[in-house]
Amino acid sequence: MANNRVKTPFERKSSESQSLDAVGPHCENSAVEVHVKVRNAGDREGSHTVLLFTKPPFVHRSPDKQLLRFEKVRLGKSEEAVVRFKVDVCKDLSVVDEMGKMKIALGEHLLHVGSLKHSLHVSI
């Protein structure tokens, strides 16, 4: 995962907003793909579960860290594979506000797998 900022096509209703409704036309085609290269550095065949977490901006009492996806891979000795995760911004990065509505927090969401970190910025 490269440390690149990805802008998403969302608009704020006012400059004071910290979140958007997680429904509407801005949610069409709101998915991004995350690719992670996994390598078995050992001399035996084995399996590993790759966990994709997110750390959202603190809006609407969002969790500090949340598991988004996981994928179990089986690799032969010294074998490599690419694990692909599809992250839908509106569905996967939304939180429930104080009124019980699904909201997308605007700002920087940190995606991470192990020690690899990637910034996904949701903005105007």
Backbone bond lengths (Angstrom), bond angles and torsions (degrees), N, CA, C in turn:
res aa  C-N    CA-C-N  psi(-1)  N-CA   C-N-CA  omega(-1)  CA-C   N-CA-C  phi
1 M - - - 1.452 - - 1.525 108.15 -
2 A 1.272 115.33 122.53 1.462 119.48 176.34 1.522 108.98 -81.64
3 N 1.314 116.47 156.77 1.460 120.26 179.60 1.527 109.14 -93.35
4 N 1.335 116.19 68.29 1.466 122.13 179.56 1.512 109.44 -108.02
5 R 1.305 115.37 149.77 1.459 120.16 176.06 1.519 107.78 -90.52
6 V 1.323 116.98 130.09 1.456 122.40 178.47 1.515 107.19 -112.02
7 K 1.331 116.39 120.85 1.464 119.75 177.91 1.520 108.62 -88.98
8 T 1.306 116.30 141.07 1.446 122.01 179.03 1.521 109.45 -113.81
9 P 1.336 118.11 152.49 1.466 121.96 -171.20 1.526 114.31 -83.58
10 F 1.307 117.31 64.19 1.449 120.85 -179.89 1.526 109.78 -112.59
11 E 1.306 116.09 149.49 1.458 121.30 177.27 1.517 109.58 -120.29
12 R 1.309 115.82 141.60 1.459 120.43 175.42 1.518 108.91 -85.30
13 K 1.310 116.07 146.61 1.457 119.84 175.69 1.511 110.69 -80.33
14 S 1.340 117.41 -26.71 1.455 121.36 173.81 1.516 107.56 -149.38
15 S 1.299 117.22 161.24 1.457 120.44 -177.93 1.526 111.76 -71.07
16 E 1.325 118.00 -12.42 1.458 121.75 -179.63 1.537 112.57 -89.15
17 S 1.340 117.77 -9.19 1.459 121.28 -175.60 1.515 111.85 -65.64
18 Q 1.329 115.26 143.73 1.454 121.27 173.22 1.515 110.83 -113.31
19 S 1.333 116.50 -5.93 1.456 120.64 179.72 1.522 110.12 -155.44
20 L 1.334 114.44 165.12 1.468 122.95 177.42 1.513 109.09 -124.78
21 D 1.319 117.30 157.42 1.457 120.26 171.72 1.525 108.43 -62.03
22 A 1.324 116.18 141.96 1.463 121.46 -178.55 1.520 112.00 -87.70
23 V 1.331 116.99 21.18 1.459 122.94 175.48 1.522 107.87 -135.25
24 G 1.309 116.00 154.59 1.458 119.89 177.61 1.513 111.22 126.78
25 P 1.333 115.95 177.63 1.466 120.34 -176.61 1.534 113.36 -63.28
26 H 1.336 117.81 -25.43 1.465 119.67 178.88 1.526 111.91 -69.41
27 C 1.332 117.38 -11.25 1.466 120.75 -179.79 1.528 113.27 -92.06
28 E 1.313 117.46 -4.84 1.458 119.61 176.97 1.521 108.75 -71.93
29 N 1.308 116.59 134.29 1.470 122.92 179.83 1.526 111.91 55.38
30 S 1.313 116.79 45.72 1.461 120.13 -177.91 1.525 113.01 -100.28
31 A 1.328 116.92 19.25 1.463 120.16 -177.37 1.528 111.59 -91.99
32 V 1.326 114.89 147.40 1.464 122.19 172.66 1.523 107.18 -127.41
33 E 1.327 116.37 154.88 1.454 120.59 178.48 1.515 110.13 -107.86
34 V 1.319 114.71 140.83 1.455 122.28 177.10 1.525 106.63 -117.92
35 H 1.329 116.81 124.89 1.457 121.92 179.23 1.519 108.60 -114.54
36 V 1.336 116.30 131.68 1.455 122.11 -179.43 1.518 108.40 -128.03
37 K 1.337 116.75 125.23 1.458 120.77 176.33 1.520 108.71 -86.31
38 V 1.328 115.40 129.22 1.460 122.18 -178.70 1.527 107.71 -119.09
39 R 1.330 116.38 135.67 1.467 120.57 -178.90 1.516 109.34 -132.18
40 N 1.320 115.48 135.73 1.456 121.65 173.88 1.529 106.90 -87.53
41 A 1.320 116.07 107.54 1.462 120.70 -178.67 1.526 111.82 -85.89
42 G 1.309 117.13 -2.97 1.459 121.04 -177.64 1.519 112.73 -85.80
43 D 1.322 115.47 178.29 1.468 120.58 -179.70 1.532 111.63 -105.59
44 R 1.341 116.12 17.09 1.466 122.29 176.78 1.522 109.99 -134.04
45 E 1.323 114.18 156.66 1.454 119.78 174.41 1.528 108.56 -67.82
46 G 1.316 116.59 147.54 1.456 119.03 179.18 1.511 111.76 -163.99
47 S 1.317 115.07 175.49 1.460 119.97 177.58 1.522 108.80 -128.60
48 H 1.321 113.96 156.42 1.460 120.39 -178.69 1.525 107.86 -148.25
49 T 1.315 116.04 142.02 1.461 120.52 175.77 1.524 108.18 -99.68
50 V 1.335 115.97 119.94 1.459 122.63 179.49 1.519 107.33 -91.09
51 L 1.335 116.99 121.97 1.463 123.25 -177.65 1.525 109.94 -108.04
52 L 1.330 117.55 127.34 1.465 122.97 176.64 1.520 108.17 -105.92
53 F 1.330 115.83 117.24 1.461 122.53 179.55 1.516 110.17 -110.20
54 T 1.334 115.98 159.46 1.452 121.90 171.48 1.527 109.03 -129.00
55 K 1.312 114.08 145.92 1.462 121.54 171.28 1.528 105.09 -121.05
56 P 1.338 116.97 103.51 1.467 119.85 -176.50 1.522 111.67 -81.22
57 P 1.342 116.48 164.90 1.458 118.84 171.02 1.528 108.42 -62.41
58 F 1.313 117.17 151.71 1.464 119.20 -178.26 1.522 109.45 -80.10
59 V 1.328 115.13 96.32 1.462 123.87 177.83 1.527 106.44 -137.52
60 H 1.315 117.46 136.94 1.472 122.68 177.87 1.536 111.89 54.72
61 R 1.305 116.29 40.92 1.472 121.77 178.42 1.524 112.11 55.80
62 S 1.311 116.48 41.65 1.460 120.72 -179.58 1.527 110.74 -64.06
63 P 1.332 117.28 154.74 1.468 119.63 -179.64 1.520 110.91 -67.71
64 D 1.319 116.24 155.17 1.459 120.71 178.09 1.522 110.98 -67.81
65 K 1.320 116.85 -35.97 1.453 122.41 -177.57 1.525 107.04 -152.63
66 Q 1.344 116.02 141.64 1.447 119.86 -177.37 1.522 110.00 -141.96
67 L 1.330 117.14 136.14 1.458 121.84 175.79 1.522 108.81 -77.49
68 L 1.353 116.16 123.94 1.466 120.49 179.47 1.520 112.48 -96.13
69 R 1.317 116.08 -49.21 1.456 122.15 -174.96 1.525 109.77 -148.43
70 F 1.321 115.51 160.19 1.461 120.38 170.87 1.523 108.60 -147.38
71 E 1.309 114.95 153.46 1.462 121.58 -179.66 1.515 108.00 -147.68
72 K 1.327 115.92 128.47 1.463 120.49 177.54 1.526 108.10 -93.67
73 V 1.333 115.86 129.92 1.463 120.92 179.55 1.521 109.11 -122.42
74 R 1.312 115.52 142.76 1.457 122.24 176.65 1.520 106.77 -114.38
75 L 1.320 116.03 125.76 1.464 121.10 -176.15 1.523 110.76 -128.69
76 G 1.321 115.13 140.73 1.457 120.72 172.60 1.520 109.36 -74.96
77 K 1.310 117.33 172.17 1.465 119.56 -178.99 1.521 110.08 -60.04
78 S 1.315 115.86 134.82 1.474 125.38 -179.60 1.523 113.62 59.36
79 E 1.313 118.28 17.32 1.462 121.71 -179.62 1.530 110.45 -87.31
80 E 1.356 116.01 151.39 1.466 122.89 177.07 1.519 109.77 -120.97
81 A 1.322 115.48 154.06 1.464 121.49 174.86 1.523 108.08 -150.33
82 V 1.321 115.92 159.47 1.458 121.64 175.03 1.520 107.53 -111.64
83 V 1.319 115.37 125.01 1.459 121.95 176.96 1.522 106.97 -99.10
84 R 1.334 116.23 130.26 1.465 121.43 -178.10 1.526 109.62 -114.66
85 F 1.324 114.29 130.46 1.458 121.14 176.21 1.523 107.90 -119.28
86 K 1.329 117.18 135.75 1.460 121.44 173.57 1.525 106.82 -102.61
87 V 1.334 116.03 123.56 1.462 121.80 -178.78 1.519 108.03 -114.11
88 D 1.321 116.20 116.79 1.459 121.50 176.10 1.529 107.35 -90.40
89 V 1.314 116.43 116.57 1.461 121.42 -175.28 1.528 111.39 -57.03
90 C 1.322 117.60 -45.67 1.472 120.35 -176.61 1.523 112.90 -70.78
91 K 1.311 117.66 -37.10 1.466 120.04 -177.57 1.525 112.16 -87.21
92 D 1.320 117.13 -44.91 1.465 121.12 -170.99 1.525 114.31 -87.61
93 L 1.323 117.77 -27.76 1.464 120.16 -176.43 1.524 112.53 -104.85
94 S 1.318 117.29 12.37 1.463 120.08 -179.28 1.526 111.06 -90.19
95 V 1.313 114.38 157.92 1.467 122.26 177.39 1.531 107.50 -131.58
96 V 1.307 116.28 163.97 1.458 121.00 178.20 1.528 108.24 -93.77
97 D 1.348 116.42 128.81 1.467 119.69 179.87 1.530 110.53 -82.77
98 E 1.313 115.56 -175.96 1.462 122.12 -177.19 1.526 112.86 -65.50
99 M 1.329 117.20 -19.72 1.466 122.15 -179.97 1.532 112.07 -96.99
100 G 1.334 117.18 2.05 1.460 121.54 178.99 1.512 114.37 86.04
101 K 1.340 117.73 13.82 1.464 121.55 -179.89 1.524 110.09 -98.96
102 M 1.331 115.13 143.90 1.467 120.38 177.72 1.528 109.08 -74.68
103 K 1.335 115.63 128.58 1.463 122.01 -178.31 1.529 109.94 -130.72
104 I 1.323 116.19 148.82 1.456 122.54 173.74 1.516 106.85 -101.25
105 A 1.306 116.35 120.49 1.465 120.45 178.15 1.514 109.29 -71.71
106 L 1.318 116.28 130.18 1.461 120.92 175.81 1.522 108.33 -85.00
107 G 1.302 116.14 144.33 1.455 120.83 -179.05 1.512 111.03 122.76
108 E 1.311 115.26 -159.71 1.457 121.56 -173.43 1.531 112.36 -90.98
109 H 1.317 114.71 121.12 1.463 122.74 173.41 1.525 105.83 -103.22
110 L 1.301 117.40 130.91 1.456 121.56 -179.67 1.517 108.41 -102.39
111 L 1.339 116.56 116.85 1.452 121.69 175.42 1.517 107.40 -96.65
112 H 1.329 117.69 136.77 1.457 117.83 177.06 1.521 112.73 -148.13
113 V 1.341 112.39 146.14 1.458 124.04 174.21 1.515 104.55 -126.22
114 G 1.317 116.85 110.97 1.461 119.97 -176.59 1.516 109.37 59.83
115 S 1.321 117.12 -126.39 1.463 120.72 179.70 1.529 112.77 -91.14
116 L 1.331 118.18 -4.58 1.462 121.68 177.36 1.524 109.18 -78.21
117 K 1.330 116.76 131.57 1.467 120.63 -179.16 1.521 109.64 -129.62
118 H 1.322 115.08 144.85 1.452 121.99 -179.78 1.513 108.57 -139.93
119 S 1.307 116.53 133.50 1.452 122.68 -179.39 1.522 110.08 -93.85
120 L 1.319 116.41 128.10 1.463 122.99 175.20 1.519 106.44 -119.58
121 H 1.314 116.77 112.85 1.458 121.61 -175.16 1.524 110.26 -100.17
122 V 1.327 116.77 118.40 1.459 122.40 177.34 1.515 106.63 -99.93
123 S 1.334 115.40 116.82 1.463 119.48 -175.70 1.522 110.37 -146.98
124 I 1.301 114.08 -169.32 1.473 123.35 -178.25 1.504 110.76 -50.94
